[in-house]
Amino acid sequence: MRKNKKRRFVFSHVPLALKLVGCFLFLAISMFLLLNTYGIRTMNTVLFQKKEDLLYDACSHLADSLPGITPQNIENFSGQLTLAASLEGCRLWAASADGKIFFDSGSTKRNNYVIPDYEPDFLTKTAIDSTNIGGLISYHACAAIYPLTSHFETTGYLIAFLPVRHIREESVAYIDIFNLCFLFYCLFLFLIFLVIYFITVLPLKKNIRAVQSYSSGKYDVTLRLSTRDEYEELAASTAFLAGELKNLEDYQKKFIANISHDLRSPLTSIKGYAEAMADGTIPPELYEKYLHIIVYETTRLVKLSQSLLALNSYENHGAMLEISVFDINSSIRQMALSFEGTGKQKGIQIHLVFEEPSLFVSADMEKIEQVLYNLLDNAIKFSYENKSIHISTKTKGYKAIISVKDYGIGIPKESLQKVFDRFYKTDSSRGKDKKGTGLGLSITKDIITAHKEHISVVSTPGAGTEFTFSLPIAPRNKDD
């Protein structure tokens, strides 16, 4: 088992071009060996059978056209028999009923020889693939034996035979023709393999070189193929993947920069105030004030770490949802009450606009309340003083549509596509969002996506922002 694994491992490192060459050589050599082994044997068999049939038919025609051949009248037929043997390209014997040869088209030396004395069962057969008739001839021959009859009695035999070597030479000649044709076919096959190389290996090599460049961080390498097949799709997918990797690399750099900043600020404050309290720079009567600041900054760190853990959980495992049926309007009312104090500090009023008094949805209540919290917190944070916030619900088909609209600073057009990115903050919000982590909207998006629903944002700078998301209406509402 280990040897087989090692062989597969070694073979897997052979370049594709060499594998194609190996396939071509295997096909060519195996076909050549097949032609010159099994092909020759098969051709011999076929030619032997064909020659036997031809010789037998020739003897049959002679017997029909020259009836009554006997040793006594052979002189009358010898010329015709010799001519027939010449035309058929064979050697012809005539023998009496007891097997005594009385005519030989090739020589008179065999006259008066008795065949059964040399090969007793020769005359009992109709054809023999290879025989020298017990040594009567000096070579092996393919023979056909045809009985001469008169009044339903055998009066003699016509025996026609050809040298075996002639038949084998003929089969070799045929195979040589096949070999020549196969040689031309191999040239054609080589061209086909060459075309296969150009349409498979070369595009693959281009993809490999591009991937190697991308893996080393060279994302500016362009990969263009116009093969209009799967290789072009692979090239496009590779280029897309390179773009995604570049974006991921940029995101990682930005992520590290942002998280470093958000961690450094509260840690610097905590460290500075703690050291000042420890070395006596801050007098004991001010400890309470600065301890509150330390607690506040610690709360920021806890909130940031919890948000990061939540995002990591959503990314690796998806949001674990506990689906239940609840009244989304009731949850919104409760959330509005919890923000009532914060809103009053800025003179902001929260208006609830419900199409129906109750709207039951099927979702994870706790996570949807987190979504409402994040959206309402942002709405208050970025609203102008003495403005209002509108939270509305309505139905559309089998969906509940929830929107949170503020009348605040708004979001620039170029930032709308990035508001759900981690740590993203618009330049206009940085001065106002002192406590934000830049993760709230990213978590909101992940929660809504986990419900297989959609969230969108519409904003006008200086006029306000509206976030809208959908949830599935609970089944019992469909029956109403």
C-alpha positions as CSV (number, residue, x, y, z in Angstrom):
1,M,0.0,0.0,0.0
2,R,2.8,2.4,0.8
3,K,4.6,1.7,-2.5
4,N,1.4,2.5,-4.4
5,K,0.9,5.7,-2.5
6,K,4.5,6.7,-3.3
7,R,4.0,6.0,-7.0
8,R,0.8,8.0,-7.2
9,F,2.6,10.9,-5.4
10,V,5.6,10.8,-7.8
11,F,3.2,10.6,-10.8
12,S,1.2,13.5,-9.6
13,H,4.3,15.8,-10.0
14,V,4.6,15.0,-13.7
15,P,3.8,18.0,-15.8
16,L,0.6,17.8,-17.8
17,A,2.5,18.2,-21.1
18,L,4.5,15.1,-20.3
19,K,1.3,13.3,-19.4
20,L,-0.1,14.1,-22.8
21,V,3.1,12.9,-24.5
22,G,2.9,9.7,-22.4
23,C,-0.7,9.1,-23.4
24,F,0.2,9.7,-27.1
25,L,3.2,7.3,-26.9
26,F,1.1,4.7,-25.1
27,L,-1.6,4.8,-27.7
28,A,0.8,4.7,-30.6
29,I,3.0,1.9,-29.2
30,S,0.1,-0.2,-28.0
31,M,-1.7,0.1,-31.3
32,F,1.5,-0.8,-33.2
33,L,2.1,-3.9,-31.0
34,L,-1.5,-4.9,-31.4
35,L,-1.3,-4.7,-35.2
36,N,1.9,-6.6,-35.4
37,T,0.9,-9.4,-33.0
38,Y,-2.8,-10.1,-32.9
39,G,-3.3,-8.3,-36.2
40,I,-0.9,-10.6,-38.0
41,R,-2.3,-13.7,-36.4
42,T,-5.8,-12.8,-37.2
43,M,-4.8,-11.9,-40.8
44,N,-3.1,-15.3,-41.2
45,T,-6.2,-17.0,-40.0
46,V,-8.5,-15.1,-42.3
47,L,-6.2,-15.6,-45.4
48,F,-5.8,-19.3,-44.7
49,Q,-9.5,-19.7,-44.6
50,K,-9.9,-17.6,-47.7
51,K,-7.2,-19.5,-49.6
52,E,-8.7,-22.8,-48.6
53,D,-12.1,-21.8,-49.8
54,L,-10.6,-20.5,-53.1
55,L,-8.6,-23.7,-53.7
56,Y,-11.7,-25.9,-52.8
57,D,-13.9,-23.9,-55.2
58,A,-11.2,-24.2,-58.0
59,C,-11.1,-28.0,-57.6
60,S,-14.9,-28.1,-57.6
61,H,-15.1,-26.2,-60.9
62,L,-12.4,-28.4,-62.4
63,A,-14.3,-31.5,-61.4
64,D,-17.5,-30.2,-62.9
65,S,-15.9,-29.1,-66.1
66,L,-13.6,-32.1,-66.6
67,P,-15.6,-35.2,-65.6
68,G,-14.1,-38.7,-65.7
69,I,-10.5,-37.9,-64.9
70,T,-8.6,-41.2,-64.6
71,P,-5.0,-42.3,-64.9
72,Q,-5.9,-43.7,-68.3
73,N,-7.2,-40.4,-69.8
74,I,-5.1,-37.9,-67.8
75,E,-3.2,-37.0,-71.0
76,N,-6.4,-35.6,-72.4
77,F,-6.8,-33.3,-69.4
78,S,-3.2,-32.4,-68.3
79,G,-3.0,-29.2,-70.3
80,Q,-6.2,-27.9,-68.9
81,L,-5.2,-28.9,-65.3
82,T,-1.8,-27.2,-65.7
83,L,-3.5,-24.0,-67.0
84,A,-6.0,-24.0,-64.2
85,A,-3.1,-24.4,-61.6
86,S,-1.2,-21.5,-63.2
87,L,-4.3,-19.3,-63.2
88,E,-5.0,-20.0,-59.6
89,G,-1.4,-19.7,-58.6
90,C,-1.3,-23.1,-56.9
91,R,0.1,-26.5,-57.4
92,L,-2.4,-29.2,-58.4
93,W,-2.3,-32.9,-58.0
94,A,-4.7,-35.6,-59.3
95,A,-4.8,-38.9,-57.3
96,S,-6.6,-42.2,-57.8
97,A,-9.1,-43.6,-55.3
98,D,-6.4,-45.4,-53.5
99,G,-4.3,-42.2,-53.2
100,K,-1.8,-42.9,-56.0
101,I,-0.7,-39.6,-57.6
102,F,-1.0,-39.7,-61.4
103,F,-0.8,-36.0,-62.1
104,D,1.4,-33.1,-60.7
105,S,1.2,-29.7,-62.3
106,G,4.6,-28.7,-60.8
107,S,6.6,-31.8,-61.6
108,T,6.4,-35.4,-62.7
109,K,8.6,-36.6,-59.9
110,R,5.6,-37.2,-57.6
111,N,3.8,-39.5,-60.1
112,N,3.0,-42.9,-58.8
113,Y,3.5,-41.9,-55.2
114,V,0.8,-43.1,-52.8
115,I,-0.3,-40.4,-50.4
116,P,-1.7,-42.7,-47.6
117,D,1.8,-44.3,-47.4
118,Y,3.0,-40.9,-46.2
119,E,0.0,-39.3,-44.4
120,P,-2.8,-41.9,-43.9
121,D,-5.6,-39.5,-43.1
122,F,-4.8,-36.8,-45.6
123,L,-7.5,-37.7,-48.2
124,T,-10.2,-37.9,-45.5
125,K,-10.1,-34.1,-45.0
126,T,-11.3,-31.2,-47.1
127,A,-8.7,-28.7,-46.1
128,I,-5.5,-28.5,-44.1
129,D,-3.9,-25.2,-42.9
130,S,-0.3,-26.4,-42.9
131,T,1.2,-29.7,-44.0
132,N,4.0,-31.1,-46.1
133,I,2.0,-34.3,-46.8
134,G,4.3,-36.5,-44.9
135,G,7.4,-35.1,-46.6
136,L,6.1,-35.4,-50.2
137,I,6.8,-31.7,-50.7
138,S,9.7,-29.7,-49.2
139,Y,7.6,-26.9,-47.7
140,H,4.5,-26.5,-45.6
141,A,1.4,-25.8,-47.6
142,C,-2.3,-24.9,-47.3
143,A,-4.1,-27.7,-49.0
144,A,-7.7,-28.3,-50.3
145,I,-8.9,-31.9,-51.2
146,Y,-11.9,-32.4,-53.4
147,P,-13.1,-36.0,-54.2
148,L,-13.9,-37.0,-57.8
149,T,-17.1,-39.1,-58.0
150,S,-18.8,-41.2,-60.6
151,H,-22.1,-43.0,-60.0
152,F,-21.9,-42.1,-56.3
153,E,-18.5,-43.7,-55.9
154,T,-15.2,-41.9,-55.3
155,T,-12.9,-42.4,-58.3
156,G,-10.1,-40.1,-57.3
157,Y,-9.1,-36.8,-55.8
158,L,-8.1,-33.3,-56.9
159,I,-5.6,-31.7,-54.5
160,A,-4.6,-28.0,-54.7
161,F,-2.1,-26.4,-52.3
162,L,-0.2,-23.2,-51.8
163,P,3.0,-22.6,-49.8
164,V,2.3,-21.3,-46.3
165,R,5.1,-18.8,-46.6
166,H,3.3,-17.1,-49.5
167,I,0.2,-16.7,-47.4
168,R,2.2,-15.4,-44.4
169,E,4.1,-13.0,-46.7
170,E,0.7,-11.7,-48.0
171,S,-0.6,-11.2,-44.5
172,V,2.6,-9.3,-43.6
173,A,2.1,-7.2,-46.7
174,Y,-1.4,-6.3,-45.6
175,I,-0.2,-5.5,-42.1
176,D,2.6,-3.3,-43.6
177,I,-0.1,-1.3,-45.4
178,F,-2.0,-1.0,-42.1
179,N,1.2,0.1,-40.4
180,L,1.8,2.7,-43.0
181,C,-1.8,4.0,-42.6
182,F,-1.3,4.0,-38.9
183,L,1.9,6.0,-39.2
184,F,0.0,8.7,-41.0
185,Y,-2.7,8.4,-38.4
186,C,-0.1,8.9,-35.7
187,L,1.0,12.1,-37.3
188,F,-2.6,13.2,-37.4
189,L,-3.0,12.1,-33.8
190,F,0.1,14.1,-32.8
191,L,-1.4,17.2,-34.3
192,I,-4.6,16.5,-32.3
193,F,-2.5,16.2,-29.1
194,L,-0.7,19.4,-30.0
195,V,-4.0,21.2,-30.3
196,I,-5.1,19.7,-27.0
197,Y,-1.9,21.0,-25.5
198,F,-2.5,24.5,-26.8
199,I,-6.2,24.6,-25.7
200,T,-5.6,23.0,-22.2
201,V,-2.1,23.2,-20.9
202,L,-1.2,26.8,-22.1
203,P,-4.3,28.4,-20.5
204,L,-3.8,26.4,-17.4
205,K,-0.2,27.6,-17.2
206,K,-1.4,31.2,-17.5
207,N,-3.8,30.6,-14.7
208,I,-1.0,29.0,-12.6
209,R,1.3,32.0,-13.2
210,A,-1.4,34.4,-12.3
211,V,-2.3,32.5,-9.1
212,Q,1.4,32.4,-8.1
213,S,1.6,36.2,-8.6
214,Y,-1.5,36.7,-6.6
215,S,-0.2,34.5,-3.8
216,S,2.9,36.7,-3.6
217,G,0.8,39.8,-3.3
218,K,1.0,41.0,-6.8
219,Y,-2.7,41.7,-7.4
220,D,-2.0,44.1,-10.3
221,V,-1.2,41.2,-12.7
222,T,-3.9,40.9,-15.3
223,L,-5.2,37.5,-16.5
224,R,-7.1,37.6,-19.7
225,L,-8.2,34.6,-21.7
226,S,-10.5,34.5,-24.7
227,T,-11.0,30.7,-25.1
228,R,-14.7,31.0,-24.5
229,D,-14.7,27.8,-22.4
230,E,-14.2,26.7,-18.8
231,Y,-10.6,28.0,-18.8
232,E,-11.9,31.5,-19.5
233,E,-14.4,31.0,-16.6
234,L,-11.5,29.8,-14.4
235,A,-9.5,32.9,-15.4
236,A,-12.4,35.2,-14.6
237,S,-12.9,33.4,-11.3
238,T,-9.2,33.7,-10.5
239,A,-9.2,37.4,-11.3
240,F,-12.3,37.9,-9.1
241,L,-10.7,35.9,-6.3
242,A,-7.6,38.1,-6.6
243,G,-9.7,41.2,-6.3
244,E,-11.4,39.7,-3.2
245,L,-8.1,38.9,-1.7
246,K,-6.8,42.4,-2.3
247,N,-10.0,43.8,-0.7
248,L,-9.5,41.4,2.2
249,E,-5.9,42.4,2.6
250,D,-6.9,46.1,2.6
251,Y,-9.8,45.3,5.0
252,Q,-7.4,43.5,7.4
253,K,-5.0,46.4,7.4
254,K,-7.9,48.8,8.1
255,F,-9.3,46.3,10.7
256,I,-6.1,46.2,12.6
257,A,-5.7,50.0,12.4
258,N,-9.2,50.6,13.7
259,I,-9.2,48.0,16.4
260,S,-5.8,49.3,17.6
261,H,-7.1,52.8,17.7
262,D,-10.3,51.8,19.5
263,L,-8.4,49.7,22.0
264,R,-5.6,52.2,22.5
265,S,-7.8,55.2,23.4
266,P,-9.6,53.7,26.5
267,L,-6.5,51.7,27.6
268,T,-4.4,54.9,27.5
269,S,-7.0,56.7,29.6
270,I,-7.2,53.8,32.1
271,K,-3.5,53.5,32.3
272,G,-2.9,57.2,32.7
273,Y,-5.5,57.8,35.4
274,A,-4.5,54.6,37.3
275,E,-0.8,55.7,37.3
276,A,-1.7,59.2,38.3
277,M,-3.8,57.8,41.2
278,A,-1.0,55.4,42.2
279,D,1.8,58.1,42.3
280,G,-0.3,60.7,44.0
281,T,-0.7,63.1,41.1
282,I,-4.5,62.9,41.5
283,P,-5.5,63.7,45.1
284,P,-7.8,61.2,47.0
285,E,-10.7,63.6,47.0
286,L,-10.8,63.3,43.1
287,Y,-10.6,59.5,43.1
288,E,-14.3,59.1,42.6
289,K,-14.4,61.3,39.6
290,Y,-11.5,59.5,37.8
291,L,-12.7,56.0,38.9
292,H,-16.0,56.8,37.1
293,I,-13.9,57.6,34.0
294,I,-12.0,54.4,34.3
295,V,-15.2,52.4,34.7
296,Y,-16.6,54.2,31.7
297,E,-13.6,53.4,29.5
298,T,-13.7,49.8,30.8
299,T,-17.3,49.6,29.7
300,R,-16.3,50.7,26.3
301,L,-13.7,47.9,26.1
302,V,-16.2,45.4,27.3
303,K,-18.7,46.6,24.7
304,L,-16.1,46.4,21.9
305,S,-14.9,42.9,22.9
306,Q,-18.6,41.7,23.0
307,S,-19.2,43.1,19.6
308,L,-16.1,41.5,18.2
309,L,-17.1,38.1,19.7
310,A,-20.6,38.5,18.2
311,L,-19.3,39.3,14.8
312,N,-16.8,36.4,14.9
313,S,-19.6,34.0,15.9
314,Y,-21.8,35.2,13.0
315,E,-19.0,34.9,10.5
316,N,-17.8,31.4,11.6
317,H,-21.1,29.7,12.6
318,G,-23.8,32.1,11.4
319,A,-26.2,33.7,13.9
320,M,-27.8,31.0,16.1
321,L,-31.4,32.0,15.9
322,E,-34.1,31.1,18.3
323,I,-37.2,31.7,16.2
324,S,-40.4,32.6,18.0
325,V,-43.6,34.5,17.2
326,F,-43.9,37.9,18.8
327,D,-45.5,41.3,18.3
328,I,-42.9,43.5,16.7
329,N,-45.0,46.6,17.4
330,S,-44.9,45.8,21.1
331,S,-41.1,45.4,21.0
332,I,-40.8,48.8,19.3
333,R,-42.9,50.5,21.9
334,Q,-40.7,49.0,24.7
335,M,-37.6,50.1,22.9
336,A,-38.9,53.6,22.4
337,L,-39.6,53.9,26.1
338,S,-36.1,52.8,27.0
339,F,-34.7,55.7,24.8
340,E,-37.2,58.3,26.0
341,G,-34.7,59.7,28.5
342,T,-31.8,59.9,26.0
343,G,-34.1,61.6,23.5
344,K,-35.3,64.2,25.9
345,Q,-31.7,65.3,26.5
346,K,-31.6,66.5,22.9
347,G,-35.3,67.5,22.6
348,I,-36.0,64.6,20.3
349,Q,-39.4,63.0,20.1
350,I,-40.0,59.4,18.9
351,H,-43.1,58.9,16.9
352,L,-44.5,55.5,16.2
353,V,-46.5,54.9,13.1
354,F,-48.1,51.5,12.9
355,E,-50.4,50.3,10.1
356,E,-52.0,47.8,12.5
357,P,-52.0,47.9,16.3
358,S,-50.3,44.5,16.4
359,L,-48.0,42.9,13.9
360,F,-46.8,39.4,14.7
361,V,-43.6,38.2,13.1
362,S,-41.6,35.0,13.1
363,A,-38.0,35.8,14.1
364,D,-35.4,35.8,17.0
365,M,-36.9,38.3,19.4
366,E,-33.7,39.1,21.3
367,K,-31.7,39.7,18.2
368,I,-34.3,41.8,16.5
369,E,-34.5,43.9,19.6
370,Q,-30.7,44.3,19.3
371,V,-31.3,45.5,15.7
372,L,-33.9,48.0,16.9
373,Y,-31.6,49.2,19.7
374,N,-28.7,49.8,17.2
375,L,-30.8,51.6,14.7
376,L,-32.6,53.8,17.3
377,D,-29.3,54.5,19.1
378,N,-27.8,55.7,15.8
379,A,-30.9,57.7,15.0
380,I,-30.7,59.7,18.3
381,K,-27.0,60.0,18.1
382,F,-26.9,61.6,14.6
383,S,-30.2,63.6,14.8
384,Y,-30.2,67.4,15.2
385,E,-31.6,68.7,18.5
386,N,-35.3,69.3,18.8
387,K,-36.1,67.0,15.8
388,S,-38.1,63.8,15.7
389,I,-37.6,60.1,14.9
390,H,-40.2,58.1,13.1
391,I,-40.5,54.3,13.5
392,S,-43.1,52.7,11.3
393,T,-44.3,49.2,10.5
394,K,-46.5,48.0,7.7
395,T,-47.2,44.8,5.7
396,K,-46.3,44.0,2.2
397,G,-47.4,40.6,1.0
398,Y,-46.1,38.1,3.5
399,K,-43.5,40.4,4.9
400,A,-43.4,43.0,7.7
401,I,-41.6,46.2,6.7
402,I,-39.9,48.1,9.6
403,S,-38.3,51.5,9.1
404,V,-36.4,53.9,11.4
405,K,-36.1,57.4,10.1
406,D,-34.2,60.3,11.6
407,Y,-33.8,64.0,10.6
408,G,-30.1,64.4,11.2
409,I,-26.8,64.9,9.6
410,G,-27.3,62.1,7.0
411,I,-24.8,60.0,5.2
412,P,-22.8,61.1,2.2
413,K,-23.6,59.2,-1.0
414,E,-20.1,57.8,-1.4
415,S,-20.4,56.2,2.1
416,L,-23.8,54.5,1.7
417,Q,-22.3,51.3,0.4
418,K,-19.9,51.1,3.4
419,V,-22.1,51.8,6.4
420,F,-22.5,48.1,7.1
421,D,-18.7,47.5,7.0
422,R,-16.9,46.8,10.2
423,F,-15.4,49.8,12.0
424,Y,-16.6,52.1,9.2
425,K,-17.5,55.6,10.3
426,T,-18.2,58.5,8.0
427,D,-16.1,61.6,8.4
428,S,-19.1,63.6,9.5
429,S,-19.9,61.2,12.3
430,R,-16.5,60.9,13.9
431,G,-17.0,64.0,16.0
432,K,-20.4,62.9,17.2
433,D,-19.8,59.2,17.6
434,K,-17.3,59.2,20.5
435,K,-18.6,56.1,22.2
436,G,-19.3,54.1,19.0
437,T,-17.3,51.0,18.0
438,G,-18.2,51.1,14.3
439,L,-19.6,47.6,14.7
440,G,-23.3,48.2,15.4
441,L,-24.5,48.4,11.8
442,S,-22.3,45.5,10.8
443,I,-23.9,43.3,13.5
444,T,-27.4,44.6,12.5
445,K,-26.7,43.5,8.9
446,D,-25.5,40.1,10.0
447,I,-28.6,39.5,12.1
448,I,-31.0,40.5,9.3
449,T,-29.0,38.4,6.8
450,A,-29.2,35.4,9.2
451,H,-33.0,35.7,9.0
452,K,-32.6,35.6,5.2
453,E,-34.1,39.0,5.0
454,H,-32.9,42.4,3.6
455,I,-31.9,45.7,5.1
456,S,-31.4,48.9,3.1
457,V,-30.5,52.5,3.8
458,V,-31.6,55.8,2.2
459,S,-30.0,59.0,3.2
460,T,-29.7,62.7,2.2
461,P,-26.8,64.7,3.8
462,G,-28.2,67.3,6.1
463,A,-31.8,66.0,5.9
464,G,-31.7,62.6,7.6
465,T,-31.4,58.8,7.1
466,E,-33.9,56.0,6.9
467,F,-33.1,52.3,7.6
468,T,-35.6,49.7,6.4
469,F,-35.6,46.0,7.0
470,S,-38.1,43.1,6.5
471,L,-39.2,40.2,8.6
472,P,-41.5,37.3,7.8
473,I,-45.1,37.6,9.1
474,A,-46.0,34.8,11.5
475,P,-48.2,32.1,9.9
476,R,-51.2,32.9,12.0
477,N,-51.3,36.4,10.6
478,K,-51.6,34.9,7.1
479,D,-54.9,33.3,8.1
480,D,-56.4,36.5,9.3
